[in-house]
Amino acid sequence: MLISGRVQGVFFRDACRRAASTERVTGWVTNRRDGQVEACFEGDAEAVARLVAWCRQGPPGAHVTGVEVVDEAPRGGRGFVVR
């Protein structure tokens, strides 16, 4: 998924990692050069849906203006990585 708005410099990636850990979702999150945050989640469908909903709000200090979600085939990843 791609998250836009004021999402860099507000601890979005670390907060996302903590939320993913709580939901037991695997994947990764990274800052993009264009100012967006990109993330990939894998796990229980309801847990992933809760994490996607969290991304629409983000952590305190973030101002999310857009979220683009693209479904992909699972890859069987382990853990959650901040890139």
N, C-alpha and C positions, 0 to 999 in steps of 0.2 A: 504494500500500500504506500501511497505518497500523501504526506501531510504537509499542508502549506499554512502560511501565516507567520506569526512570531513564534517559531518553534526551535530556533537555535539560540544558544546562550541562556536558556532557561531550565537547564537540566532535564530536558525532555527525554533524552536517551536513557539516562540513569533511572528516571522515574518509570519509563516504559519497561526497563529490565526488571525492576522490582514488581511492577504490575504483572508482568509475564510470569515471574516466579510464583507469585501468589496464585495465579490461575493455572500454573503447571503447563504453560505453553512454551514450546521451543521455537527457535528462530533467531533473528538478528534485527538490529536497528542501527542506522548510520545517518550522519549528516551528509547532505549533497551540496555540491558547489553552488547550486542555484538557490540555496537558502531553504530548501525543503528538507524534511526528514523522510527517509525511506525505511520501511520495515517489512519483515516477512514473518508470519506467525503460522505455527503448525500445532495441532492438538485437537482435543475434544471440541466439536463444533460450537457448543454453547460457551465454552471458555474462550474460544477465539472470538466469538461474537461480543462477549463482554469486554475483551481487550480492544477490539475495534471501536466499541462504544466509548471506552476510556480515551482512545486517541482522538476522538471528536472533541473532547474537552481539554485533555492534556493536563500537565501539572500546573500548580499556581505559577503565575507569571507568563504562561503561554497564552497566545491568542490564536486559536485555530480558525482559519478562514476557509479551508477546503480539505476534503479527504477523498482520495480516489482509491477504491478497492478493486483489486483484480484477483480472481480465483485462479489458483494454480494447483497442479497435481502435487500431493505430498511427496517429500523427499526423504523422510525418515531421519530428520536431524536430531541432535541431542543438545540439551542445554539451551541457553539463550546468551547471545554474544552482542556486546556493544562494539561496533566497528568504528 
